[in-house]
Amino acid sequence: MFDPDKLTGLTETYREGLLHDSLPFWLQHGVDREFGGVISSLDRDGSIVDTDKCVWVQGRFAWLLGELYNHPLCQDHPDRQQWLEVAQSILDFVQSYAFDPADGRMWFHLTRDGKPIRKRRYAFSESFAAIAFGELALATQKQEYADLAKSCFERFVSHSLDPQGVTPKFTQTRPSQGIGFPMITINTAAQLRDSIGLENASQWIDRSINTIQDNFIKPDIRCVMETVGSDGGLLNHFDGRTLNPGHAIEGAWFIMAEGKLRSDSSLIQTGLQMLDWMWERGWDKKHGGLLYFVGVDDRPVQEYWHDMKFWWPHNEAIIATLLAATITGDDKYVQWHQQVHDWSYQHFADPDHGEWYGYLHCDGSVSSPLKGNLWKGPFHLPRMQLICWEILSTEF
């Protein structure tokens, strides 16, 4: 029997974890008061390990702060104005340094004072900047931010579909496609629909869900692929056989959330299937936690970190299982939520210095004391805490 009391007791954990742990950690240690933006390469105690800046992190943290400022649950928080001011300062840094005037695309990696180091072939910097500008447009009612949100989104999708000015990573000998672009498009368009009323958001969401359903979801083998051929076919090589359960589970809750918003049971069922199949493949039955990579056919995968436990898949699984539990009332998802919640808080959370470790060994022991780097920053953990707080506050 579904027992909501098993879930409601976690409301305070998520709310307090966000407002009194992860958010203060990054506001205190990560915000660069001298040059602007946020420094994400932090040691266990928040001390700076490296001053270089990731553009992804700038957009993601500015989005989080803008989202918190705009969120109904936070309207009476005494630090609300500070969140807005920090978000604006981060986007000032982004506007000054993160765009390459030569082609209009965004950099990925900058020095502390904004000098460019590298640009990546893909355009996820633009997707994260888009949602940040969108939240600040809503918060400030500045048309400049809304225009930047829309232009960053348009650059993200256009470059992802037809990359210009970059050398392809692979030849056309074995053309392939990854789930990352359609998955991130769902969430980016949904965010911009809420913040700036993006007119074609639903079309992009529908297109992306259809791509995932047609090419990446494989009912015959109960699996969600990470990489497939250009026609959606399986690739019997290392890249094609490698699954990322956490990534697919993140996509599962994106689709479930859209189904819930639309009262569309078919989309909800698609998300639930993705969660079910990838939980079964990804949960480590020996040590607990989600494995980072697994093989589609149980043959070994190539990546040597395949059996490590990374922070973000667990954040996404916590969201997905809670959303599934509240939508369906199925006690299975309540148990899964408690399972991944308990394992994650036991192993990733740092009771002495706050926030979460990012990288664990297979058995759950800490691999690195880093709290952040160019990839880990104030996004997956605080987003999880906010969304779970919101789900529990809305449903119960």
C-alpha positions as CSV (number, residue, x, y, z in Angstrom):
1,M,0.0,0.0,0.0
2,F,1.2,3.5,-0.8
3,D,2.1,5.4,2.4
4,P,2.6,9.1,1.8
5,D,4.0,9.5,5.3
6,K,7.2,7.7,4.0
7,L,7.7,10.6,1.7
8,T,6.5,13.7,3.5
9,G,9.1,13.2,6.2
10,L,11.7,14.1,3.6
11,T,10.3,17.5,2.8
12,E,12.5,19.2,5.5
13,T,15.6,17.3,4.3
14,Y,15.3,18.7,0.8
15,R,14.3,22.2,1.9
16,E,16.9,22.6,4.6
17,G,19.5,20.9,2.4
18,L,19.0,23.5,-0.3
19,L,18.6,26.6,1.8
20,H,21.1,25.9,4.6
21,D,23.6,23.6,3.0
22,S,24.2,23.5,-0.8
23,L,23.2,27.0,-1.6
24,P,25.2,28.7,1.2
25,F,28.2,26.6,0.3
26,W,28.3,28.0,-3.2
27,L,27.4,31.5,-2.3
28,Q,30.1,31.6,0.3
29,H,32.9,29.8,-1.5
30,G,32.1,30.0,-5.3
31,V,31.0,33.5,-6.1
32,D,33.9,35.5,-7.4
33,R,33.6,39.0,-5.9
34,E,36.6,40.3,-7.7
35,F,36.2,39.3,-11.3
36,G,32.6,38.2,-11.4
37,G,31.1,34.9,-12.2
38,V,31.5,31.7,-10.1
39,I,34.5,29.6,-9.5
40,S,33.5,25.9,-9.2
41,S,36.8,24.0,-8.6
42,L,36.6,23.8,-4.9
43,D,38.1,21.4,-2.3
44,R,36.2,19.7,0.4
45,D,36.1,22.7,2.7
46,G,35.3,25.1,-0.1
47,S,38.9,26.4,-0.7
48,I,39.8,27.1,-4.3
49,V,41.7,24.5,-6.1
50,D,41.7,26.1,-9.6
51,T,40.4,29.5,-10.7
52,D,39.4,28.7,-14.3
53,K,35.7,29.0,-15.0
54,C,33.3,26.8,-16.9
55,V,30.7,28.6,-18.8
56,W,28.2,25.7,-18.2
57,V,28.5,26.5,-14.4
58,Q,27.9,30.2,-15.0
59,G,24.6,29.6,-16.7
60,R,23.5,26.8,-14.4
61,F,24.1,28.8,-11.2
62,A,22.6,31.9,-12.6
63,W,19.5,29.8,-13.6
64,L,19.3,28.3,-10.1
65,L,19.4,31.7,-8.4
66,G,16.9,33.1,-10.8
67,E,14.6,30.1,-10.4
68,L,14.8,30.5,-6.6
69,Y,14.1,34.2,-6.8
70,N,11.0,33.5,-8.9
71,H,9.7,30.4,-7.1
72,P,6.6,30.7,-5.0
73,L,8.1,28.6,-2.2
74,C,10.9,31.2,-1.8
75,Q,8.9,34.5,-2.0
76,D,9.5,35.3,1.7
77,H,13.1,34.2,2.0
78,P,15.3,37.0,3.4
79,D,18.1,36.3,1.0
80,R,15.9,36.5,-2.1
81,Q,17.3,39.9,-3.3
82,Q,20.9,38.7,-2.8
83,W,20.1,35.7,-5.1
84,L,19.0,38.1,-7.8
85,E,22.0,40.3,-7.4
86,V,24.5,37.4,-7.6
87,A,22.6,36.0,-10.7
88,Q,22.8,39.3,-12.4
89,S,26.5,39.6,-11.6
90,I,27.1,36.2,-13.1
91,L,25.3,37.0,-16.3
92,D,27.2,40.3,-16.5
93,F,30.4,38.2,-16.6
94,V,28.8,35.9,-19.2
95,Q,27.8,38.7,-21.4
96,S,31.2,40.3,-21.2
97,Y,33.4,37.2,-21.7
98,A,31.5,34.0,-22.7
99,F,30.6,34.9,-26.3
100,D,33.1,34.6,-29.1
101,P,32.7,37.7,-31.2
102,A,34.2,35.8,-34.2
103,D,31.2,33.5,-34.6
104,G,28.7,34.3,-31.9
105,R,29.1,31.0,-30.2
106,M,29.9,30.6,-26.5
107,W,33.1,29.4,-25.0
108,F,33.3,26.4,-22.6
109,H,36.4,27.2,-20.5
110,L,37.7,30.6,-19.4
111,T,40.4,32.0,-17.2
112,R,39.3,33.6,-13.9
113,D,39.3,37.1,-15.6
114,G,37.4,35.8,-18.7
115,K,40.1,35.1,-21.2
116,P,39.0,32.2,-23.5
117,I,40.7,28.8,-23.2
118,R,38.5,26.4,-25.3
119,K,35.3,26.0,-27.1
120,R,33.6,22.6,-27.5
121,R,32.0,21.2,-30.6
122,Y,28.6,21.1,-29.0
123,A,26.5,24.0,-27.8
124,F,25.4,23.1,-24.3
125,S,26.9,26.4,-23.0
126,E,24.2,28.1,-25.0
127,S,21.4,25.9,-23.6
128,F,22.4,26.7,-20.0
129,A,22.8,30.3,-20.7
130,A,19.3,30.4,-22.3
131,I,17.6,29.1,-19.2
132,A,19.6,31.6,-17.0
133,F,18.7,34.6,-19.2
134,G,15.1,33.3,-19.2
135,E,14.8,33.3,-15.4
136,L,16.4,36.7,-15.1
137,A,14.0,38.0,-17.8
138,L,11.1,36.9,-15.6
139,A,12.7,38.3,-12.5
140,T,13.6,41.7,-13.9
141,Q,11.2,42.1,-16.8
142,K,14.1,43.2,-18.9
143,Q,13.5,42.5,-22.6
144,E,17.3,42.3,-23.1
145,Y,17.4,39.1,-21.1
146,A,14.4,37.6,-22.9
147,D,16.0,38.3,-26.2
148,L,19.3,36.7,-25.1
149,A,17.4,33.7,-23.8
150,K,15.7,33.2,-27.2
151,S,18.9,33.8,-29.2
152,C,20.9,31.4,-27.0
153,F,18.2,28.7,-27.4
154,E,18.1,29.2,-31.2
155,R,21.9,28.9,-31.4
156,F,21.8,25.8,-29.2
157,V,19.3,23.9,-31.5
158,S,20.6,25.2,-34.8
159,H,24.2,24.3,-34.0
160,S,23.2,20.9,-32.5
161,L,21.3,20.0,-35.7
162,D,23.8,21.5,-38.2
163,P,27.2,22.3,-36.6
164,Q,29.0,25.1,-38.3
165,G,32.7,26.1,-38.1
166,V,33.8,23.0,-36.1
167,T,35.8,19.9,-37.1
168,P,33.6,16.8,-36.5
169,K,34.8,14.5,-33.8
170,F,34.1,11.5,-36.0
171,T,34.1,10.8,-39.7
172,Q,31.0,9.7,-41.5
173,T,32.1,6.1,-41.7
174,R,29.8,5.3,-38.8
175,P,27.3,8.1,-38.3
176,S,25.6,8.2,-34.9
177,Q,23.4,10.3,-32.7
178,G,23.3,10.7,-28.9
179,I,20.4,11.1,-26.5
180,G,21.9,14.3,-25.0
181,F,20.6,16.8,-27.5
182,P,16.9,15.8,-27.6
183,M,16.9,15.2,-23.8
184,I,18.4,18.7,-23.0
185,T,16.1,20.3,-25.5
186,I,13.1,19.0,-23.6
187,N,14.2,20.6,-20.4
188,T,15.5,23.8,-21.9
189,A,12.4,24.5,-23.9
190,A,10.2,23.7,-20.9
191,Q,12.1,26.2,-18.8
192,L,11.8,28.9,-21.4
193,R,8.1,28.2,-21.9
194,D,7.7,29.0,-18.2
195,S,10.0,32.0,-18.0
196,I,9.6,33.9,-21.3
197,G,6.7,32.1,-22.9
198,L,8.8,30.7,-25.7
199,E,6.3,30.3,-28.6
200,N,7.6,27.2,-30.1
201,A,8.5,25.4,-26.9
202,S,5.9,22.7,-27.2
203,Q,7.0,21.9,-30.8
204,W,10.6,21.4,-29.7
205,I,9.5,19.3,-26.8
206,D,7.3,17.1,-29.0
207,R,10.0,16.8,-31.6
208,S,12.6,15.8,-28.9
209,I,10.3,13.2,-27.2
210,N,9.5,11.7,-30.6
211,T,13.2,11.4,-31.4
212,I,13.8,9.6,-28.1
213,Q,10.8,7.3,-28.6
214,D,11.7,6.5,-32.2
215,N,15.5,6.1,-31.9
216,F,16.6,5.5,-28.3
217,I,13.9,3.6,-26.5
218,K,14.1,-0.1,-27.3
219,P,11.1,-2.1,-25.9
220,D,12.4,-5.4,-27.3
221,I,15.4,-5.3,-25.0
222,R,13.9,-3.1,-22.3
223,C,16.5,-0.4,-22.6
224,V,17.2,3.3,-23.3
225,M,20.3,3.6,-25.5
226,E,22.8,6.4,-25.1
227,T,24.2,6.3,-28.6
228,V,22.6,4.8,-31.7
229,G,23.1,5.0,-35.5
230,S,21.7,7.9,-37.5
231,D,18.7,5.6,-38.3
232,G,18.2,4.6,-34.7
233,G,19.8,1.2,-35.2
234,L,22.1,-0.4,-32.6
235,L,25.8,0.0,-33.1
236,N,27.6,-3.2,-32.1
237,H,30.8,-1.4,-31.0
238,F,32.0,0.0,-27.7
239,D,30.3,3.4,-28.1
240,G,27.0,1.9,-29.2
241,R,26.9,-0.7,-26.5
242,T,27.6,1.7,-23.6
243,L,24.6,2.8,-21.6
244,N,24.5,5.6,-19.1
245,P,21.6,4.7,-16.7
246,G,21.7,8.1,-14.9
247,H,21.4,10.0,-18.1
248,A,18.4,8.0,-19.2
249,I,16.8,8.3,-15.8
250,E,17.2,12.1,-16.1
251,G,15.4,12.0,-19.4
252,A,12.7,9.8,-17.8
253,W,11.7,12.5,-15.3
254,F,11.8,15.2,-18.0
255,I,9.2,13.2,-20.0
256,M,7.2,12.3,-16.9
257,A,7.0,15.9,-15.8
258,E,5.8,16.9,-19.3
259,G,3.2,14.2,-19.2
260,K,2.0,15.3,-15.8
261,L,1.7,18.9,-17.0
262,R,-0.3,17.9,-20.0
263,S,-2.3,15.1,-18.2
264,D,-0.9,12.8,-20.9
265,S,-0.8,9.3,-19.6
266,S,1.1,8.0,-22.6
267,L,4.0,10.3,-21.8
268,I,3.9,9.4,-18.2
269,Q,4.1,5.7,-19.1
270,T,7.0,6.4,-21.4
271,G,8.9,8.0,-18.6
272,L,8.0,5.2,-16.2
273,Q,9.3,2.6,-18.6
274,M,12.5,4.4,-19.0
275,L,13.0,4.6,-15.3
276,D,12.1,1.0,-14.7
277,W,14.4,-0.4,-17.4
278,M,17.4,1.7,-16.5
279,W,17.0,1.3,-12.8
280,E,17.2,-2.5,-13.4
281,R,20.3,-2.1,-15.5
282,G,22.0,0.5,-13.5
283,W,21.5,-0.2,-9.8
284,D,24.5,-1.9,-8.3
285,K,23.1,-4.9,-6.5
286,K,26.3,-5.7,-4.7
287,H,27.3,-2.3,-3.3
288,G,24.3,-0.1,-3.9
289,G,24.2,3.1,-5.9
290,L,24.0,3.6,-9.6
291,L,26.8,2.4,-11.9
292,Y,28.0,5.1,-14.3
293,F,28.2,2.9,-17.4
294,V,27.0,-0.5,-18.2
295,G,27.0,-2.6,-21.3
296,V,23.7,-3.2,-23.2
297,D,24.5,-6.9,-23.5
298,D,26.6,-7.4,-20.3
299,R,29.8,-7.4,-22.2
300,P,32.5,-5.2,-20.7
301,V,32.5,-1.5,-21.5
302,Q,35.6,0.5,-22.5
303,E,35.6,3.3,-19.9
304,Y,37.7,2.5,-16.9
305,W,35.4,4.6,-14.5
306,H,32.4,2.5,-15.5
307,D,31.7,1.2,-12.0
308,M,32.3,4.5,-10.2
309,K,29.4,6.3,-8.5
310,F,29.0,9.9,-9.7
311,W,26.8,12.5,-7.8
312,W,24.5,13.6,-10.6
313,P,22.9,10.3,-11.6
314,H,21.9,9.9,-8.0
315,N,20.4,13.4,-7.9
316,E,18.4,12.5,-11.1
317,A,17.3,9.2,-9.7
318,I,16.1,10.8,-6.5
319,I,13.9,13.2,-8.6
320,A,12.7,10.5,-11.0
321,T,11.6,8.0,-8.3
322,L,9.9,10.7,-6.2
323,L,8.0,12.0,-9.2
324,A,7.0,8.4,-10.2
325,A,5.9,7.7,-6.7
326,T,3.6,10.7,-6.4
327,I,2.2,10.3,-9.9
328,T,1.4,6.6,-9.7
329,G,1.0,5.9,-5.9
330,D,3.0,2.7,-6.6
331,D,4.8,1.7,-3.4
332,K,7.6,0.3,-5.6
333,Y,8.7,3.8,-6.5
334,V,8.4,4.9,-2.8
335,Q,10.8,2.1,-1.9
336,W,13.2,3.0,-4.8
337,H,13.1,6.6,-3.8
338,Q,14.0,5.8,-0.2
339,Q,16.7,3.4,-1.4
340,V,18.5,5.9,-3.6
341,H,18.0,8.7,-1.1
342,D,19.4,6.8,1.8
343,W,22.4,5.5,-0.2
344,S,23.2,8.9,-1.6
345,Y,23.0,10.8,1.7
346,Q,25.0,8.1,3.4
347,H,27.9,8.2,0.9
348,F,27.9,11.5,-1.0
349,A,26.9,14.0,1.7
350,D,29.7,15.6,3.7
351,P,28.4,16.3,7.3
352,D,31.5,18.2,8.2
353,H,31.8,20.8,5.4
354,G,28.5,20.6,3.6
355,E,27.5,19.9,0.0
356,W,28.3,16.5,-1.7
357,Y,31.4,14.8,-2.9
358,G,31.2,14.2,-6.6
359,Y,33.0,11.0,-7.2
360,L,32.9,7.7,-5.2
361,H,34.5,4.3,-5.8
362,C,32.3,1.4,-6.6
363,D,31.9,0.5,-2.9
364,G,30.8,4.0,-2.0
365,S,34.1,5.2,-0.5
366,V,35.2,8.7,-1.5
367,S,37.5,8.8,-4.6
368,S,38.1,12.5,-4.6
369,P,37.4,15.2,-1.9
370,L,36.5,17.7,-4.6
371,K,33.2,19.5,-4.2
372,G,33.5,21.0,-7.7
373,N,35.4,21.2,-10.9
374,L,34.7,22.3,-14.5
375,W,31.8,19.7,-14.5
376,K,30.5,19.6,-11.0
377,G,29.0,22.9,-9.7
378,P,25.9,24.3,-8.1
379,F,23.3,22.6,-10.3
380,H,22.3,18.9,-10.0
381,L,22.2,18.7,-6.2
382,P,20.4,22.0,-5.5
383,R,18.1,21.4,-8.5
384,M,17.2,18.0,-7.0
385,Q,16.6,19.5,-3.6
386,L,14.4,22.3,-5.0
387,I,12.3,20.0,-7.2
388,C,11.8,17.4,-4.5
389,W,10.8,20.1,-2.1
390,E,8.4,21.4,-4.7
391,I,6.9,17.9,-5.4
392,L,6.3,17.2,-1.8
393,S,4.9,20.6,-1.0
394,T,2.5,20.4,-4.0
395,E,1.4,16.8,-3.5
396,F,0.9,16.6,0.2
